[in-house]
Amino acid sequence: MISFSVAFDPNKGIGIRGALPWHLKDELKIFKRNTLYKNILMGQTTYDGLPRKLVDRYIIVASIDPNYHPEDVDVINDLKAFLEEHKDDETEYIICGGASIFRQSYPYAKKAYVSFVKEAYEVDTWFDNFDLADWDIVCEEDHPDFIYRELVRKETK
């Protein structure tokens, strides 16, 4: 199963200059809770921009560079083939960014862990194809700076 974990502001902004525009400790705790001991997939730029290694997760990095081989992660060079191959797996693969990876994986995602940041930030990167109308809310937590929701994809008829 393909899922994603993302935080965005009211304009669907997710990043600026390759980093998060905010530092919300409670949001980071939720990200850790949702991804610990799970499979996470992110693009090369997102992975390279991490402030530190994410421990206790199986990390897959999507890269178009055939010579890209960081330690302790698996690298895939064909994101679409990976998504097609794993879209119906019982095993969950959580997409963690960046914008291009979110856009490409969005049609495959059946579950989402989303933090709706309440304040608008200066951003240069958006998750523009996200549409809340595509999802049912199964869980919601209100925090001072964001609203966290777990979502499942609505069944198409």
C-alpha positions as CSV (number, residue, x, y, z in Angstrom):
1,M,0.0,0.0,0.0
2,I,1.2,3.5,-0.8
3,S,0.7,6.2,1.7
4,F,2.2,9.6,2.3
5,S,3.2,11.8,5.2
6,V,3.2,15.5,4.6
7,A,2.8,18.8,6.4
8,F,1.6,21.9,4.4
9,D,0.4,25.4,5.0
10,P,-3.0,26.8,3.9
11,N,-1.6,27.3,0.4
12,K,-0.3,23.7,0.2
13,G,3.3,25.0,0.7
14,I,5.7,22.3,1.8
15,G,9.2,23.7,1.6
16,I,11.6,26.5,1.0
17,R,15.1,26.1,-0.4
18,G,15.0,22.4,0.1
19,A,13.9,22.5,3.8
20,L,10.7,22.7,5.9
21,P,9.6,26.3,6.3
22,W,8.6,25.7,10.0
23,H,9.9,23.8,13.0
24,L,6.9,22.3,14.9
25,K,8.1,19.8,17.5
26,D,4.7,18.2,17.9
27,E,4.4,17.7,14.2
28,L,7.9,16.1,14.1
29,K,6.8,13.8,16.9
30,I,3.8,12.7,14.9
31,F,6.0,12.1,11.8
32,K,8.3,9.9,13.9
33,R,5.3,8.0,15.5
34,N,3.9,7.3,12.0
35,T,7.1,6.3,10.3
36,L,9.2,4.5,13.0
37,Y,10.0,0.9,12.0
38,K,8.2,1.4,8.7
39,N,9.2,1.7,5.0
40,I,9.6,5.3,3.9
41,L,10.3,6.6,0.4
42,M,11.6,10.0,-0.5
43,G,13.4,11.7,-3.4
44,Q,17.1,12.2,-3.5
45,T,16.9,16.0,-2.8
46,T,14.7,15.4,0.3
47,Y,17.0,12.6,1.6
48,D,20.2,14.7,1.0
49,G,18.6,17.6,2.8
50,L,17.8,15.7,6.0
51,P,19.4,17.3,9.0
52,R,20.3,13.9,10.4
53,K,19.8,10.2,9.6
54,L,16.4,8.9,10.2
55,V,17.0,5.8,12.4
56,D,14.8,2.7,12.8
57,R,13.2,3.1,9.4
58,Y,13.7,1.2,6.1
59,I,14.6,4.1,3.7
60,I,14.1,4.0,0.0
61,V,15.4,6.9,-2.1
62,A,14.1,7.7,-5.6
63,S,16.9,9.1,-7.8
64,I,17.4,9.4,-11.5
65,D,21.2,9.3,-11.0
66,P,22.4,5.7,-11.6
67,N,25.6,6.5,-9.7
68,Y,23.7,7.6,-6.5
69,H,24.3,5.1,-3.7
70,P,24.3,6.5,-0.2
71,E,25.0,4.1,2.7
72,D,22.2,2.3,4.5
73,V,19.4,3.0,2.0
74,D,18.0,1.3,-1.1
75,V,17.9,3.4,-4.2
76,I,15.3,3.1,-7.0
77,N,15.7,4.7,-10.4
78,D,12.1,4.2,-11.6
79,L,9.5,5.6,-9.3
80,K,6.5,4.8,-11.4
81,A,7.6,1.1,-11.7
82,F,8.0,0.9,-7.9
83,L,4.5,2.5,-7.4
84,E,2.9,0.1,-9.9
85,E,4.6,-2.9,-8.3
86,H,3.7,-2.0,-4.7
87,K,0.3,-0.3,-5.0
88,D,-1.7,-3.3,-3.8
89,D,0.9,-4.6,-1.3
90,E,-0.2,-5.2,2.3
91,T,3.1,-3.7,3.3
92,E,2.9,0.1,3.7
93,Y,5.3,2.4,1.9
94,I,5.1,5.9,3.2
95,I,6.1,8.7,0.7
96,C,7.9,11.5,2.5
97,G,8.6,14.0,-0.2
98,G,9.6,16.1,-2.0
99,A,7.1,17.8,-4.2
100,S,7.8,15.8,-7.4
101,I,7.6,12.5,-5.5
102,F,4.3,13.5,-3.9
103,R,2.8,14.6,-7.2
104,Q,3.8,11.3,-8.9
105,S,2.7,9.1,-6.1
106,Y,-0.6,10.9,-5.3
107,P,-2.8,8.8,-7.6
108,Y,-1.4,5.6,-6.0
109,A,-1.9,6.6,-2.3
110,K,-4.6,4.9,-0.3
111,K,-3.8,6.5,3.1
112,A,-2.4,9.8,4.2
113,Y,-0.9,11.3,7.3
114,V,-1.4,15.1,6.9
115,S,-0.6,18.0,9.1
116,F,-2.5,21.1,8.1
117,V,-0.3,23.9,9.3
118,K,-2.5,26.8,10.4
119,E,-0.2,29.7,9.4
120,A,0.9,30.6,5.9
121,Y,4.7,30.6,5.4
122,E,7.1,31.8,2.7
123,V,7.6,28.7,0.5
124,D,8.9,27.9,-3.0
125,T,7.6,24.3,-3.1
126,W,3.9,23.1,-3.1
127,F,2.0,19.8,-3.0
128,D,-0.4,21.4,-5.5
129,N,-2.3,18.3,-6.6
130,F,-3.5,17.4,-3.1
131,D,-7.3,17.6,-2.8
132,L,-9.0,17.0,0.5
133,A,-12.2,16.0,-1.5
134,D,-10.4,12.8,-2.5
135,W,-10.2,11.6,1.1
136,D,-12.2,10.6,4.1
137,I,-11.0,11.8,7.5
138,V,-10.6,8.8,10.0
139,C,-8.7,10.6,12.8
140,E,-8.2,14.3,13.7
141,E,-6.0,16.0,16.4
142,D,-6.1,19.7,16.9
143,H,-2.7,21.2,17.9
144,P,-1.9,24.9,18.5
145,D,0.0,25.3,15.2
146,F,-1.6,22.6,13.0
147,I,-4.4,20.1,12.6
148,Y,-3.3,16.6,12.1
149,R,-5.5,14.2,10.1
150,E,-5.3,10.6,9.1
151,L,-7.0,10.1,5.8
152,V,-8.1,7.2,3.6
153,R,-8.8,7.5,-0.1
154,K,-12.5,7.6,-1.0
155,E,-13.7,4.7,-3.0
156,T,-14.2,5.6,-6.7
157,K,-17.4,4.4,-8.3
